Amino acid sequence: MIGKLTGTLLEKNPPEVLVDCNGVGYEVQVPMSTFYNLPPIGERVSLLTQFIVREDAQLLYGFASVQERAAFRELIKVAGVGPRTALAVLSGMGVGDLAQAISLQEAGRLVKVPGIGKKTAERLLLELKGKLGAELSGAAALVKSDAQADILQALLALGYNDKEAAAALKALPADVAVSDGIRLALKALGK
């Protein structure tokens, strides 16, 4: 129903903002990733929105990007995940990180988000596989085998970013074993 708001930012009280649109003030819940990128109070702001009607409330959620809103919409389709939990997930990790966790089936990364337990994390991985993870580009898109996925996870756990891990993964032979692949990747990254 309400797909986008453009107006003057009146208040910022995490996770809620108040946007004045020609004299009408809209209270909008936003993930922290959007909140941190908002302009100063009194400036013009534009947010993509998702309007949700419940028995006891009508709620408006706002997002800075199309990807965030799409991820939110996919998250709230999962049984046991409501708008607040979806907002917590998007506040705790970016859309790219979420897509990567789903495509690599990493429940441990989801469990770190407040409000997400082991069962919910596993349900998210199961129900969102192929929906969010399919859009992922970068290092995880290069993974063609379980061994390469393990090598990628090892490099990310060691603190390398997606770009570095992708470059190291590209340089490896396709049929490399996990231990050899990690060793070769670390040598390449050490140069």
C-alpha positions in Angstrom: 0.0 0.0 0.0 2.7 2.5 1.0 5.8 1.7 -1.1 8.0 4.8 -0.6 8.2 7.9 1.6 10.0 11.1 0.7 10.0 14.0 3.1 11.8 15.7 5.9 13.4 13.7 8.7 12.0 15.0 12.0 13.2 12.5 14.6 15.8 9.7 14.9 15.2 7.3 17.8 16.7 3.9 16.9 15.2 1.9 15.4 12.4 4.4 14.7 12.4 7.6 12.6 9.7 10.2 12.0 9.4 11.4 8.4 7.2 14.5 7.7 5.6 14.1 4.3 3.7 17.3 3.5 2.4 17.7 7.0 1.8 14.1 7.8 4.3 12.5 10.1 5.0 8.8 9.5 6.7 6.6 12.2 9.0 4.2 10.4 10.9 1.3 11.8 14.3 0.9 10.1 17.2 -1.6 10.3 20.4 -0.1 11.8 22.1 -0.3 8.4 19.6 2.2 7.1 19.6 4.2 10.3 23.4 4.9 10.2 23.1 6.2 6.6 20.2 8.6 7.3 20.8 12.3 6.7 20.8 14.8 9.6 17.5 15.9 11.2 15.8 18.5 9.1 17.2 17.1 5.8 15.2 15.4 3.0 15.0 11.6 3.2 13.6 9.0 0.9 12.8 5.4 2.2 11.4 2.4 0.4 8.7 0.9 2.7 6.8 -2.2 3.7 3.4 -1.7 5.3 2.2 -4.4 7.6 -1.2 -4.6 9.2 -1.8 -6.8 12.3 -4.9 -7.1 14.5 -3.5 -4.6 17.0 -1.3 -2.3 14.9 -0.4 -0.9 11.5 3.4 -0.8 11.1 5.6 0.8 8.5 9.2 -0.4 7.9 11.7 1.6 5.9 14.8 0.7 3.9 17.5 2.6 2.1 17.9 0.0 -0.7 15.8 -2.3 -2.8 17.9 -5.2 -1.7 17.2 -4.5 2.0 13.5 -4.4 1.4 13.6 -7.6 -0.7 15.5 -9.4 2.0 13.0 -8.2 4.6 10.1 -9.5 2.5 11.8 -12.9 2.1 12.6 -13.1 5.9 9.0 -12.4 7.0 7.7 -15.2 4.8 9.7 -17.7 6.9 7.5 -19.3 9.7 8.4 -18.0 13.1 10.1 -14.9 11.8 8.1 -11.7 12.2 9.0 -8.2 11.2 10.9 -7.5 14.4 13.1 -10.5 14.0 13.6 -9.7 10.3 14.6 -6.1 11.3 17.1 -7.6 13.9 18.6 -9.8 11.2 19.1 -6.9 8.8 20.5 -4.8 11.7 22.9 -7.5 12.7 24.3 -8.3 9.3 24.1 -6.7 5.8 22.2 -8.2 2.9 25.4 -9.4 1.3 26.5 -11.2 4.6 23.0 -12.7 5.0 23.0 -14.0 1.4 26.5 -15.4 1.9 25.5 -17.1 5.1 22.5 -18.7 3.4 24.4 -19.8 0.2 27.2 -21.3 2.4 24.7 -22.7 4.9 26.4 -21.1 7.9 24.0 -21.3 10.8 26.7 -20.0 13.2 26.7 -16.5 11.6 22.9 -16.3 12.0 22.9 -17.4 15.6 25.1 -14.4 16.5 22.1 -12.1 15.7 20.1 -11.4 18.9 16.8 -13.2 18.8 17.9 -15.9 16.4 18.3 -19.4 18.0 19.7 -22.5 16.4 16.3 -23.8 15.2 15.3 -20.4 13.6 18.7 -20.2 12.0 18.3 -23.6 10.4 14.8 -22.8 9.3 16.1 -19.6 7.6 18.9 -21.5 5.9 16.4 -24.1 4.6 13.7 -21.8 3.5 15.8 -19.0 2.0 18.3 -21.2 0.1 18.0 -20.3 -3.5 16.1 -17.1 -2.8 18.6 -14.8 -1.2 21.8 -16.8 -1.7 21.1 -17.1 -5.5 21.5 -13.3 -5.8 25.0 -13.4 -4.3 27.9 -12.4 -6.3 31.5 -12.4 -5.2 33.5 -15.1 -3.5 30.6 -17.5 -2.7 29.5 -17.4 -6.3 32.9 -19.0 -7.3 32.3 -22.0 -5.0 31.8 -25.1 -7.1 32.5 -27.9 -4.6 32.3 -28.7 -0.9 36.1 -28.4 -0.7 36.1 -24.9 -2.2 33.3 -23.9 0.2 35.5 -25.2 3.1 38.5 -23.3 1.8 36.4 -20.1 1.5 35.0 -20.5 5.0 38.6 -20.9 6.4 39.8 -17.8 4.6 36.9 -15.7 5.9 37.4 -17.1 9.4 41.1 -16.0 9.2 39.9 -12.5 8.6 40.3 -12.1 4.8 37.6 -10.1 3.1 35.4 -11.4 0.2 37.6 -9.8 -2.5 40.8 -11.4 -1.2 39.2 -14.8 -0.7 37.7 -14.6 -4.2 41.0 -13.9 -5.7 42.7 -16.7 -3.8 39.9 -19.1 -4.7 40.1 -18.3 -8.4 43.9 -19.1 -8.5 43.3 -22.6 -7.1 42.9 -25.8 -9.2 39.3 -27.0 -9.3 40.0 -30.4 -7.7 42.3 -29.3 -4.9 41.9 -30.8 -1.4 40.9 -28.6 1.5 44.2 -28.6 3.3 46.2 -28.1 0.2 43.8 -25.4 -1.0 44.1 -23.5 2.2 47.9 -23.7 2.1 48.0 -22.6 -1.5 45.5 -19.7 -0.9 47.5 -18.5 2.1 50.7 -18.5 0.1 49.0 -16.5 -2.7 47.5 -14.0 -0.2 50.9 -13.7 1.6 52.7 -12.4 -1.6 
